[in-house]
């Protein structure tokens, strides 16, 4: 009976009190934690990027070409697009290949970032 009462009182404590009981020597610091997110600015170009639609092996793909910045920036852009659209894709031969027909969504995302985009194909 006493172990149940002890467990109940432990569960009733808030998280800070539980941590103090578990780690009595720990000193709490009020400094904000350093974030690992680096703000990376992409090179905004004068010529528009090309967003086109192709069928490869019977499957729809959206291809983005014409980025004038570094390959690393283009890879970061590819990763961000794939994450926001929740789709698969790859970076190959200076182009981003996204699985599916997402031209409209990709064009709006790129325009929000400040890129000029040109739609090619149907």
VENZINOR-V735044 format. One record per helix or strand of 2 or more residues. SS is the DSSP state (~ for helix, > for strand). FROM is the first residue (numbers start at 1). TO is the last residue. If there is no record, write none. Layout:
# VENZINOR-V735044
ss: <SS/SS>
from: <FROM/FROM>
to: <TO/TO>
This chain:
# VENZINOR-V735044
ss: <~/~/>/>/~/>/>/~/>>
from: <2/15/49/59/71/89/95/103/117>
to: <12/22/56/65/85/92/99/112/120>
